[in-house]
Amino acid sequence: MAVTNLTAGIIGLGRMGAEPSQRLTGRVPAGWLPISHLEAVRDAGFDITAICDANAARTEWVKESYGLSAALRASADELIGERAPDLLAVATRTPERPGILLRAIEKGVRALVAEKPLANNLRETYQVTDAVMAAGTLLGYGAMRRAMDIYRRARTLVAEGAIGELVGINAEFGLSKLLWSLPHAVDLFLFFANTTEVDYVSGHCTWGADESFTSENYFDGDPLVETATVRFANGVIANIVPAGGLNIRLFGTKGSMAILGDGEYIELHTPGRADWYFTEYRRFDNFAQASGTLNLYRQLHGALSGEGSFDVIDADTIRVSQQILFAILQSSAQGGQRIKLAGLNEELVINGRTGANFA
Protein backbone atom coordinates (compact mmCIF):
# COMPACT_ATOMS: atom_id res chain seq x y z
CA MET A 1 0.00 0.00 0.00
CA ALA A 2 1.35 3.43 -0.93
CA VAL A 3 2.42 5.78 1.86
CA THR A 4 1.56 9.42 1.23
CA ASN A 5 2.39 11.32 4.44
CA LEU A 6 6.16 11.06 4.28
CA THR A 7 8.11 13.24 6.70
CA ALA A 8 11.43 15.00 6.20
CA GLY A 9 13.97 16.83 8.29
CA ILE A 10 16.67 19.22 7.09
CA ILE A 11 19.94 19.84 8.93
CA GLY A 12 21.99 22.76 7.66
CA LEU A 13 20.04 25.73 6.31
CA GLY A 14 22.70 27.68 4.47
CA ARG A 15 23.21 28.29 0.76
CA MET A 16 22.52 24.74 -0.41
CA GLY A 17 20.24 23.81 2.44
CA ALA A 18 17.63 26.54 2.24
CA GLU A 19 18.68 29.67 0.35
CA PRO A 20 15.81 30.69 -1.98
CA SER A 21 16.46 29.91 -5.64
CA GLN A 22 15.16 33.26 -6.92
CA ARG A 23 18.71 34.63 -6.68
CA LEU A 24 19.64 32.45 -9.68
CA THR A 25 16.59 33.04 -11.86
CA GLY A 26 17.73 33.89 -15.39
CA ARG A 27 21.36 33.08 -14.58
CA VAL A 28 21.40 29.28 -14.94
CA PRO A 29 20.01 26.87 -17.57
CA ALA A 30 16.77 24.95 -17.28
CA GLY A 31 17.04 22.06 -14.86
CA TRP A 32 18.81 23.93 -12.07
CA LEU A 33 15.97 25.46 -10.07
CA PRO A 34 14.90 24.83 -7.39
CA ILE A 35 18.42 24.21 -6.22
CA SER A 36 18.14 24.20 -2.41
CA HIS A 37 17.30 21.03 -0.54
CA LEU A 38 14.43 22.59 1.38
CA GLU A 39 12.65 23.83 -1.74
CA ALA A 40 13.06 20.51 -3.54
CA VAL A 41 11.99 18.43 -0.52
CA ARG A 42 8.86 20.56 -0.19
CA ASP A 43 8.06 20.47 -3.91
CA ALA A 44 8.56 16.69 -4.03
CA GLY A 45 5.68 16.25 -1.59
CA PHE A 46 7.40 15.61 1.73
CA ASP A 47 6.03 17.07 4.96
CA ILE A 48 8.94 19.01 6.46
CA THR A 49 8.47 18.31 10.16
CA ALA A 50 11.75 19.58 11.62
CA ILE A 51 14.66 21.83 10.65
CA CYS A 52 17.96 22.63 12.30
CA ASP A 53 20.95 24.93 11.84
CA ALA A 54 23.85 25.95 14.09
CA ASN A 55 22.54 29.51 13.75
CA ALA A 56 19.24 29.71 15.66
CA ALA A 57 18.31 33.02 14.05
CA ARG A 58 18.79 31.48 10.60
CA THR A 59 16.51 28.58 11.56
CA GLU A 60 13.76 30.98 12.59
CA TRP A 61 14.22 33.04 9.41
CA VAL A 62 13.89 29.94 7.23
CA LYS A 63 10.74 28.80 9.01
CA GLU A 64 9.12 32.22 8.62
CA SER A 65 10.29 32.81 5.04
CA TYR A 66 8.95 29.49 3.78
CA GLY A 67 5.84 29.48 5.95
CA LEU A 68 6.75 26.14 7.51
CA SER A 69 5.01 24.47 10.42
CA ALA A 70 8.19 22.48 11.10
CA ALA A 71 9.60 22.20 14.60
CA LEU A 72 12.84 24.09 15.24
CA ARG A 73 15.53 21.83 16.68
CA ALA A 74 18.63 23.06 18.46
CA SER A 75 20.88 20.20 17.32
CA ALA A 76 21.09 17.32 14.87
CA ASP A 77 20.84 14.85 17.75
CA GLU A 78 17.59 16.46 18.91
CA LEU A 79 16.10 16.40 15.41
CA ILE A 80 17.03 12.77 14.73
CA GLY A 81 16.43 11.42 18.21
CA GLU A 82 13.00 12.73 19.06
CA ARG A 83 11.14 11.22 16.11
CA ALA A 84 13.24 10.24 13.15
CA PRO A 85 11.78 11.43 9.83
CA ASP A 86 11.43 9.22 6.78
CA LEU A 87 13.98 11.34 4.94
CA LEU A 88 16.83 13.49 6.19
CA ALA A 89 18.76 16.05 4.13
CA VAL A 90 22.17 16.92 5.55
CA ALA A 91 23.61 20.16 4.17
CA THR A 92 26.07 20.99 6.93
CA ARG A 93 29.78 21.57 6.47
CA THR A 94 31.68 18.38 5.81
CA PRO A 95 33.24 17.58 9.23
CA GLU A 96 29.84 17.19 10.92
CA ARG A 97 28.25 15.22 8.10
CA PRO A 98 29.45 11.62 8.65
CA GLY A 99 28.47 11.58 12.33
CA ILE A 100 25.00 12.91 11.55
CA LEU A 101 24.50 10.34 8.79
CA LEU A 102 25.61 7.45 11.01
CA ARG A 103 23.27 8.51 13.83
CA ALA A 104 20.40 8.83 11.36
CA ILE A 105 21.01 5.31 10.06
CA GLU A 106 21.06 3.98 13.62
CA LYS A 107 17.72 5.69 14.29
CA GLY A 108 16.14 4.08 11.24
CA VAL A 109 15.91 7.04 8.85
CA ARG A 110 14.94 5.39 5.57
CA ALA A 111 16.50 7.84 3.11
CA LEU A 112 19.38 10.29 3.37
CA VAL A 113 20.67 13.01 1.10
CA ALA A 114 24.16 14.31 1.87
CA GLU A 115 25.85 17.35 0.40
CA LYS A 116 29.25 16.83 -1.19
CA PRO A 117 31.89 15.84 -0.34
CA LEU A 118 30.67 13.01 1.83
CA ALA A 119 33.56 13.20 4.31
CA ASN A 120 36.99 14.74 4.87
CA ASN A 121 38.74 11.35 4.83
CA LEU A 122 38.17 7.89 3.43
CA ARG A 123 37.85 6.14 6.78
CA GLU A 124 34.66 8.07 7.53
CA THR A 125 33.51 7.63 3.93
CA TYR A 126 33.74 3.86 4.34
CA GLN A 127 31.95 3.96 7.69
CA VAL A 128 28.99 5.79 6.17
CA THR A 129 28.75 3.80 2.94
CA ASP A 130 29.16 0.48 4.76
CA ALA A 131 26.40 1.44 7.20
CA VAL A 132 24.11 2.55 4.36
CA MET A 133 24.56 -0.72 2.49
CA ALA A 134 24.12 -2.84 5.63
CA ALA A 135 20.90 -1.05 6.62
CA GLY A 136 19.45 -0.77 3.11
CA THR A 137 19.12 2.98 3.51
CA LEU A 138 18.62 5.03 0.35
CA LEU A 139 21.41 7.57 -0.11
CA GLY A 140 21.33 10.62 -2.37
CA TYR A 141 24.26 12.95 -2.94
CA GLY A 142 24.81 16.64 -3.66
CA ALA A 143 26.29 16.06 -7.12
CA MET A 144 22.97 16.75 -8.81
CA ARG A 145 23.87 16.97 -12.50
CA ARG A 146 23.38 13.21 -12.87
CA ALA A 147 19.72 13.75 -11.94
CA MET A 148 19.19 16.53 -14.52
CA ASP A 149 17.24 15.69 -17.63
CA ILE A 150 19.87 17.08 -20.03
CA TYR A 151 22.69 14.92 -18.66
CA ARG A 152 20.45 11.86 -18.56
CA ARG A 153 19.49 12.51 -22.18
CA ALA A 154 23.15 12.67 -23.13
CA ARG A 155 23.81 9.33 -21.43
CA THR A 156 20.86 7.81 -23.28
CA LEU A 157 22.30 9.06 -26.59
CA VAL A 158 25.62 7.42 -25.72
CA ALA A 159 23.89 4.16 -24.80
CA GLU A 160 22.03 4.25 -28.13
CA GLY A 161 25.36 4.45 -29.98
CA ALA A 162 25.14 8.08 -31.12
CA ILE A 163 28.93 8.46 -30.89
CA GLY A 164 29.90 4.82 -31.16
CA GLU A 165 31.81 3.35 -28.24
CA LEU A 166 32.62 5.87 -25.50
CA VAL A 167 36.38 6.19 -25.11
CA GLY A 168 36.95 9.51 -23.35
CA ILE A 169 35.44 12.22 -21.16
CA ASN A 170 36.75 15.74 -20.49
CA ALA A 171 35.51 17.99 -17.69
CA GLU A 172 36.05 21.71 -18.29
CA PHE A 173 35.39 23.25 -14.88
CA GLY A 174 38.25 25.75 -14.91
CA LEU A 175 41.15 25.63 -12.47
CA SER A 176 38.99 24.37 -9.62
CA LYS A 177 39.20 23.30 -5.99
CA LEU A 178 39.29 19.57 -5.32
CA LEU A 179 36.57 19.31 -2.66
CA TRP A 180 34.65 22.50 -3.37
CA SER A 181 33.95 21.98 -7.08
CA LEU A 182 35.35 18.77 -8.49
CA PRO A 183 33.05 16.23 -6.79
CA HIS A 184 30.68 17.27 -9.60
CA ALA A 185 33.18 16.46 -12.35
CA VAL A 186 34.20 13.14 -10.82
CA ASP A 187 30.59 12.11 -10.36
CA LEU A 188 29.90 12.80 -14.03
CA PHE A 189 32.89 10.64 -14.97
CA LEU A 190 31.27 7.75 -13.09
CA PHE A 191 27.86 8.57 -14.53
CA PHE A 192 28.96 8.47 -18.15
CA ALA A 193 31.63 5.75 -17.86
CA ASN A 194 28.86 3.62 -16.31
CA THR A 195 31.24 1.70 -14.07
CA THR A 196 32.85 2.02 -10.65
CA GLU A 197 35.84 -0.14 -11.62
CA VAL A 198 38.93 2.09 -11.84
CA ASP A 199 42.36 1.08 -13.16
CA TYR A 200 44.25 4.12 -11.91
CA VAL A 201 44.08 7.83 -11.05
CA SER A 202 46.79 10.43 -11.58
CA GLY A 203 46.74 14.09 -10.69
CA HIS A 204 48.69 17.34 -10.56
CA CYS A 205 47.63 19.91 -7.97
CA THR A 206 48.80 23.27 -6.71
CA TRP A 207 47.86 25.24 -3.62
CA GLY A 208 48.28 28.59 -1.93
CA ALA A 209 50.96 29.75 0.45
CA ASP A 210 48.62 29.27 3.40
CA GLU A 211 47.85 25.64 2.44
CA SER A 212 50.05 22.61 2.99
CA PHE A 213 50.49 19.06 4.20
CA THR A 214 50.99 19.55 7.94
CA SER A 215 51.64 15.81 8.24
CA GLU A 216 51.37 12.79 5.98
CA ASN A 217 47.78 12.38 7.21
CA TYR A 218 46.57 15.99 7.11
CA PHE A 219 46.23 18.54 4.32
CA ASP A 220 45.23 21.99 5.50
CA GLY A 221 43.47 23.53 2.50
CA ASP A 222 41.64 22.60 -0.67
CA PRO A 223 44.08 22.13 -3.56
CA LEU A 224 43.55 23.45 -7.06
CA VAL A 225 43.60 20.64 -9.61
CA GLU A 226 45.61 21.54 -12.69
CA THR A 227 45.00 18.21 -14.44
CA ALA A 228 43.81 14.76 -13.46
CA THR A 229 43.19 11.49 -15.28
CA VAL A 230 40.95 8.58 -14.33
CA ARG A 231 41.24 5.39 -16.36
CA PHE A 232 38.29 3.06 -15.90
CA ALA A 233 38.50 -0.71 -16.24
CA ASN A 234 36.27 -0.57 -19.35
CA GLY A 235 38.89 1.55 -21.12
CA VAL A 236 37.21 4.95 -20.79
CA ILE A 237 39.75 7.66 -19.96
CA ALA A 238 38.40 10.74 -18.16
CA ASN A 239 40.33 13.98 -17.78
CA ILE A 240 39.97 17.10 -15.67
CA VAL A 241 41.45 19.98 -17.67
CA PRO A 242 41.81 23.66 -16.70
CA ALA A 243 39.54 24.93 -19.50
CA GLY A 244 36.49 26.89 -18.36
CA GLY A 245 32.84 26.95 -19.39
CA LEU A 246 31.46 24.18 -17.17
CA ASN A 247 31.33 21.78 -20.11
CA ILE A 248 31.43 18.00 -20.31
CA ARG A 249 32.80 16.53 -23.55
CA LEU A 250 32.26 12.91 -24.51
CA PHE A 251 34.45 11.25 -27.14
CA GLY A 252 33.46 8.14 -29.05
CA THR A 253 34.72 5.96 -31.85
CA LYS A 254 32.10 7.39 -34.24
CA GLY A 255 31.54 10.92 -33.01
CA SER A 256 31.67 13.31 -30.09
CA MET A 257 29.20 15.07 -27.86
CA ALA A 258 29.34 18.08 -25.54
CA ILE A 259 27.00 19.18 -22.77
CA LEU A 260 27.77 22.88 -22.77
CA GLY A 261 27.33 25.72 -20.30
CA ASP A 262 26.24 23.63 -17.31
CA GLY A 263 23.59 21.90 -19.40
CA GLU A 264 22.40 24.74 -21.62
CA TYR A 265 22.29 22.34 -24.58
CA ILE A 266 23.92 19.27 -26.15
CA GLU A 267 26.04 19.35 -29.27
CA LEU A 268 26.37 16.09 -31.21
CA HIS A 269 29.06 15.73 -33.88
CA THR A 270 29.03 12.71 -36.21
CA PRO A 271 30.87 11.74 -39.44
CA GLY A 272 30.49 14.02 -42.43
CA ARG A 273 32.27 13.71 -45.78
CA ALA A 274 34.45 10.95 -44.34
CA ASP A 275 34.08 8.64 -41.35
CA TRP A 276 37.07 10.21 -39.62
CA TYR A 277 35.74 13.79 -39.77
CA PHE A 278 33.05 14.47 -37.16
CA THR A 279 31.63 17.47 -39.00
CA GLU A 280 27.89 16.76 -39.05
CA TYR A 281 26.23 18.77 -36.29
CA ARG A 282 23.01 18.43 -34.31
CA ARG A 283 21.84 20.46 -31.33
CA PHE A 284 19.56 19.32 -28.51
CA ASP A 285 18.14 22.16 -26.43
CA ASN A 286 17.29 21.88 -22.76
CA PHE A 287 13.58 22.19 -21.97
CA ALA A 288 13.66 20.67 -18.49
CA GLN A 289 10.73 21.57 -16.27
CA ALA A 290 12.20 20.21 -13.04
CA SER A 291 15.63 20.57 -11.48
CA GLY A 292 18.04 17.76 -10.79
CA THR A 293 17.54 18.33 -7.07
CA LEU A 294 13.78 18.03 -7.45
CA ASN A 295 14.14 14.94 -9.66
CA LEU A 296 16.24 13.28 -6.96
CA TYR A 297 13.75 13.99 -4.19
CA ARG A 298 10.80 12.94 -6.35
CA GLN A 299 12.48 9.60 -6.94
CA LEU A 300 13.12 9.20 -3.22
CA HIS A 301 9.49 10.04 -2.48
CA GLY A 302 8.35 7.43 -4.96
CA ALA A 303 10.65 4.78 -3.53
CA LEU A 304 9.65 5.50 0.07
CA SER A 305 5.94 5.60 -0.75
CA GLY A 306 6.08 2.28 -2.60
CA GLU A 307 5.15 3.87 -5.92
CA GLY A 308 8.56 3.80 -7.60
CA SER A 309 12.26 3.08 -7.24
CA PHE A 310 15.44 5.10 -6.69
CA ASP A 311 18.23 4.76 -9.27
CA VAL A 312 19.87 8.19 -9.31
CA ILE A 313 22.96 7.03 -7.40
CA ASP A 314 24.06 4.41 -4.87
CA ALA A 315 26.46 4.18 -1.94
CA ASP A 316 29.15 2.32 -3.90
CA THR A 317 29.27 5.05 -6.55
CA ILE A 318 29.59 7.74 -3.86
CA ARG A 319 32.34 5.71 -2.19
CA VAL A 320 34.35 5.46 -5.42
CA SER A 321 33.86 9.15 -6.21
CA GLN A 322 35.42 9.97 -2.84
CA GLN A 323 38.29 7.58 -3.51
CA ILE A 324 39.03 9.27 -6.84
CA LEU A 325 39.11 12.72 -5.22
CA PHE A 326 41.56 11.61 -2.55
CA ALA A 327 43.62 9.70 -5.12
CA ILE A 328 44.10 12.91 -7.15
CA LEU A 329 45.86 14.65 -4.24
CA GLN A 330 47.80 11.53 -3.20
CA SER A 331 49.01 11.11 -6.77
CA SER A 332 50.05 14.75 -6.95
CA ALA A 333 52.03 14.36 -3.73
CA GLN A 334 53.92 11.55 -5.47
CA GLY A 335 54.72 13.58 -8.58
CA GLY A 336 51.65 12.56 -10.56
CA GLN A 337 52.24 8.84 -10.17
CA ARG A 338 49.41 6.52 -11.20
CA ILE A 339 47.52 5.46 -8.07
CA LYS A 340 45.40 2.36 -7.50
CA LEU A 341 42.32 2.92 -5.34
CA ALA A 342 43.15 -0.12 -3.23
CA GLY A 343 46.33 1.52 -1.94
CA LEU A 344 44.92 4.84 -0.73
CA ASN A 345 45.67 6.33 2.67
CA GLU A 346 42.32 6.08 4.48
CA GLU A 347 43.49 8.37 7.28
CA LEU A 348 44.43 11.34 5.10
CA VAL A 349 42.26 14.33 6.03
CA ILE A 350 41.69 17.11 3.49
CA ASN A 351 39.99 19.81 5.50
CA GLY A 352 38.72 21.68 2.42
CA ARG A 353 39.67 25.14 3.68
CA THR A 354 39.86 28.11 1.35
CA GLY A 355 40.73 31.12 3.43
CA ALA A 356 38.22 31.07 6.28
CA ASN A 357 35.66 29.02 4.35
CA PHE A 358 35.37 25.25 4.29
CA ALA A 359 33.90 22.92 1.65
Sequence and secondary structure as in RCSB ss.txt:
>XXXX:A:sequence
MAVTNLTAGIIGLGRMGAEPSQRLTGRVPAGWLPISHLEAVRDAGFDITAICDANAARTEWVKESYGLSAALRAS
ADELIGERAPDLLAVATRTPERPGILLRAIEKGVRALVAEKPLANNLRETYQVTDAVMAAGTLLGYGAMRRAMDI
YRRARTLVAEGAIGELVGINAEFGLSKLLWSLPHAVDLFLFFANTTEVDYVSGHCTWGADESFTSENYFDGDPLV
ETATVRFANGVIANIVPAGGLNIRLFGTKGSMAILGDGEYIELHTPGRADWYFTEYRRFDNFAQASGTLNLYRQL
HGALSGEGSFDVIDADTIRVSQQILFAILQSSAQGGQRIKLAGLNEELVINGRTGANFA
>XXXX:A:secstr
      EEEEE  SHHHH  GGGGTTTS TT  S SHHHHHHHTT EEEEEE S HHHHHHHHHHHT   EEESS
HHHHHHHS  SEEEE S GGGHHHHHHHHHHTT SEEEE SSS SSHHHHHHHHHHHHHHT EEEES GGGGSHH
HHHHHHHHHTTTTSSEEEEEEE  SEETTTTHHHHHHHHHHHHT   EEEEEEEEE  TT EEEETTEEES  EE
EEEEEEETTS EEEEES  SSEEEEEETTEEEEEETTTTEEEEEE  SSTT   EEEEEE   SS HHHHHHHHH
HHHHHTS    S  HHHHHHHHHHHHHHHHHHHTTS  B GGG  TT EE  EETTEE 
